[in-house]
């Protein structure tokens, strides 16, 4: 088999066999196939596309390129939830302890923020002492002991994905739906998940801006999971405005804690209850989603979910007092500047991407991999789409390191808003479900 023949076959729009895909991926991971041939292959995939079977074989080959995590000796089934990333997306912080408190163990490998979307690991690291780097043995022990773990991906999982992602970034092949779907799903399969709930964000604060693109990505990832023998469901959810009210690492941890106390924003609370109920049903813990909903509502109301979060934090070295008194544990920004509305009306736009970009500029995100971040900074919304505001009402609070940075953020954030004289219907949170 030769790499050039595989490139030519895909260039001509033909379907690659599992053997051809595996030859190419393993060869590239080992260094036998050079970057220039991998770049040509990636461009051929972008322009010609792949069938569902091809993408599944690509995903399985990438998952096999390194270590795979087998959790079957710890728990059956292994549940996981994945979000494609958005602004204010702190779902894992509340969903993981809620699902575990409702009786379904969940072991999750999460990522860091890059660009305008935040990362779960960065949020957790705003809790003093919290460790996100765990060995496989420690990951499995914690899952067995307390039924919940959220940690960083080990470097040995899906190394082909890391190489291909870096290459796509500099060869204009990032938008390939086949390569996006295989990148996400290879890590999920390598991490040992049996049951996967995918949350595909759609809107200006997500990588998939249109409902059509988000639906296709959701469909493709669900198809990969099923062809690979996993139980998968996907949801397309709203990301034209931030999820919840908090954007920024420590601010989002506090909002997650408030939500586990039953005092969270309505949209965020509804999303975690809905997704947790769905995951319980997929795992066979309950006979219906409605029964799952009752169980997670009970875990929330009884305080069991908050206690599970506290145990999770303590087990990974964090300060468990954050569950009782987040303001006393989490560092606060030295400057808090309210941004007031220049006019009256109903809010019709609260552009999520602008909030994400401003948070990065305040120091709460990364422009490039490896940048340090300030966990204290961010934005706390006071009003969202559909809300009526008067001139002078507070739209949001900017949490910043300096007065100058806060003022610059205020000017930019004003461009995120648009007003209407007439009432505006808030956007539906869940756009589509694919099972």
ABEGO torsion letter per residue (X at the ends): XBAAAAAAAAAAGBBBBAAAAAAAAAAAAAGABBAAAAAAAAAAAAAAEBBAAAAAAAAAAAAAABBBBBAAAABOBBBBBBBAEBBGBAAAAAAAAAAAAAGBBBBBBBBBBBEABBBAAAAAAABBGBBABBBAAAAAAAAAAAGBBBBBBBAABGAAAAAAAAAAAAAGAAABAAAAAAAAAAAAAAAGBABBBBBBBBEAABABABAAAAAAAAAAAAAAAAAAGBBBBBBBBBAABBBEABBEAAAAAAAAAAAAAGABBAAAAAAAAAAAAAAAAAAGABABAAAAAAAAAAAAAAGAAAAAAAAAAAAAGBBAAAAABAAAABBBBABBBBBBBABBEBBABBBAAAAAAAAAAAGABBABBGBBBBAABEBBBABBBGBBBBBGBBABBBBBABAAAAAAAAAAAAAABBBBABBBBBBBABABBBX
